[in-house]
Amino acid sequence: MIVQLQRRNKLTNLASRTVRIGDPLQHSIWYKTAPAAPETGSLNSAVSADVCIIGAGFTGLSAGIHLAERGRRVVVVEAEEAGFGASGRNSGHCTPTFHSFELEQFRRMIGEPFGSRMVRAQCDSTNFLFELIRKYGIECDAIQSGYVEAAHSRAAFQAQQKKVADYNALGKQTRLLTAHQVEELTGSPRYFGGWFHPEGGNINPLAYCRGLARTLIELGGDIYTATPALKIAPAGSAWRVDTPNGQIVADKVIYAGGAYLAPSCWQGMEKTYALLPIIGLASQPLPIEVQNQILPRRNTVLETRHDPASYRLDRDGRLITSIMLEGRRGGDEDYTKELLTTRFRWLLPQLLELRWENYWHGRLDMQPRLFPRLFGLAPGVAAMNGYSGRGVATGTVVGKVLADWATGTPPEALTLPLESRGNAPQLMKAAMRIMLPYLRFADQRAARRDGLRPPPY
């Protein structure tokens, strides 16, 4: 349903009540290390476009680039600045995988032919991402050095054998790793073994997002920042997007703000996902001799634990990680830093000195199937959200899916199914927090069963 705001002063009042979600982007390490954003301004007039995109993150900007490449007139409106939301706050991991599902499970969950199409698109997503970076010369410290999934138990390692078979059947060259090989790649002696995918990598996500914005402008697109979308309404056979001081009339509208999109311009969008707070941390630049012992090839790492550690190094050798907020963990900065210091000194004994110099907040838009959904809100209006922590490579790929939709690809030929708007279970966030203590206990029990030392949670 479209929120009908009848008077202009209501739009102005709505703009004055726009809430900045999370803490300032400036707290993120990426804000301090990314190239400057391209020059943009706010919208103060009426403009027209073939497609209006709401949200200047990975998905919206990728969609805009693929539309501009096809000759479409594109206007992007962003309430804050390019990359302000999850696109500028994540850890920059690029993984062409499905962490929570086997490939066949995902195919059944989505249904055919969409399941097989999305499996192929996701499994090729990092190659797609890094090719886009090379094509447009985006400076974002991109390195495609491979992804290590570190197995915390014998059962997890055994499950990885099927991953090798499944992904290699798609033409990938993944392989199992012994405990010693995992230690060589990560510096950690705490794993039973692992799985290596050579197409993984990592980037400076805010630099990448700003590079996408710069590319879209160079291709002729317009980006208006500090310009929240307040209302979407029909305008004859087209659509009108109202902002505090202007409006865009477009044939198609793409709603691409994820967890940071105010739901005021389309009623009920806030119910399509569950918000999950996340904390990001970056250490001091580690000494070169330590960098050469942990992650010497700059791989990106994710554990198979139920409450996993994920980590990587940035260009200056800082250790980058993130953690789900749970009570004092994430709510109390000093406590969280102490907790993460204990955890990583256990994982990586080489870290004799560890200081967390950057600490920032973010949000995930969670879906039960842990993968984004494409919603057809009305003829000519589509939305994509529910990334569940999979935004970098996935967001770039589904941006192209949205461009396909906006240029007339029939719904049955899209990579993802075009669904009616549906609500996500709002108990998801509470359920995940309630389950975490049990899941940590399960991790510790599995470690003891396999003769490994359990982590110090």
Helices and strands as residue ranges (DSSP letters): H 8-16, G 25-27, H 29-33, E 46-54, H 58-69, E 74-77, G 86-88, E 93-94, H 103-110, H 114-123, H 125-136, E 147-151, H 154-168, E 175-178, H 179-186, E 193-197, E 201-202, H 205-218, E 222-224, E 231-235, E 238-243, E 246-255, G 258-260, G 263-265, G 269-271, E 274-285, H 288-291, E 300-303, E 310-313, E 318-324, H 328-331, H 333-347, E 356-366, E 373-378, E 381-385, H 392-406, G 411-413, E 418-419, H 428-449
